[in-house]
């Protein structure tokens, strides 16, 4: 997937969530809405490493980089 396609997907996700400009990261709730999975499922994925959905954890806060979510949806996550 090229950068233009990734950017289009990022814009689409941001619009779906009601953002005028794309945020850098998404909350677990926002990520679950985009992926159609529950927050609990995302917790399982994080703890087991089942999927390569990137996340950042600072203390107890978990955030998902929007670019990583877009790449995951496109099937190009690393």
C-alpha positions as CSV (number, residue, x, y, z in Angstrom):
1,X,0.0,0.0,0.0
2,X,1.4,3.4,-0.9
3,X,1.4,6.5,1.3
4,X,-1.5,8.1,-0.7
5,X,-3.7,5.1,0.0
6,X,-2.7,5.0,3.6
7,X,-3.5,8.7,4.0
8,X,-6.9,8.2,2.4
9,X,-7.7,5.4,4.8
10,X,-6.5,7.6,7.7
11,X,-8.8,10.4,6.6
12,X,-11.7,8.0,6.3
13,X,-11.1,6.6,9.8
14,X,-10.9,10.1,11.2
15,X,-14.2,11.1,9.5
16,X,-15.9,8.0,10.7
17,X,-15.0,8.9,14.3
18,X,-16.1,12.5,13.8
19,X,-12.6,14.2,13.7
20,X,-12.0,17.1,11.3
21,X,-8.3,16.4,11.4
22,X,-6.9,13.0,12.1
23,X,-5.6,12.4,15.6
24,X,-2.2,10.9,16.1
25,X,-3.5,8.1,18.3
26,X,-6.9,6.4,19.1
27,X,-8.3,5.2,22.4
28,X,-9.2,1.5,22.7
29,X,-12.9,2.4,22.4
30,X,-12.3,4.3,19.1
31,X,-10.1,1.5,17.8
32,X,-12.7,-1.1,18.6
33,X,-15.3,1.0,16.7
34,X,-13.0,1.1,13.6
35,X,-12.1,-2.5,13.7
36,X,-15.5,-3.9,14.7
37,X,-14.0,-5.7,17.7
38,X,-14.7,-5.3,21.4
39,X,-12.4,-3.5,23.7
40,X,-11.9,-6.8,25.5
41,X,-10.8,-8.5,22.2
42,X,-8.2,-5.7,21.8
43,X,-7.0,-6.5,25.3
44,X,-6.6,-10.2,24.4
45,X,-4.8,-9.3,21.2
46,X,-2.3,-7.1,23.1
47,X,-1.6,-9.6,25.8
48,X,-1.2,-12.6,23.5
49,X,0.4,-10.8,20.5
50,X,-2.0,-12.6,18.2
51,X,-2.1,-9.8,15.7
52,X,0.5,-7.2,14.9
53,X,-1.7,-4.2,15.8
54,X,0.7,-1.6,17.2
55,X,-0.1,0.1,20.5
56,X,1.6,2.4,22.9
57,X,1.3,2.0,26.7
58,X,2.1,4.8,29.1
59,X,1.4,3.7,32.6
60,X,-2.1,2.3,32.4
61,X,-3.1,4.3,29.3
62,X,-3.2,2.4,26.1
63,X,-3.3,4.2,22.7
64,X,-3.3,2.9,19.1
65,X,-1.4,5.0,16.5
66,X,-3.9,5.9,13.8
67,X,-1.4,5.1,11.0
68,X,-0.8,1.6,12.6
69,X,-4.6,1.0,12.7
70,X,-4.9,2.0,9.0
71,X,-2.0,-0.3,8.0
72,X,-3.6,-3.1,10.0
73,X,-6.9,-2.7,8.2
74,X,-5.1,-2.6,4.9
75,X,-3.2,-5.8,5.8
76,X,0.2,-4.1,5.6
77,X,1.0,-4.0,9.3
78,X,4.6,-5.0,10.1
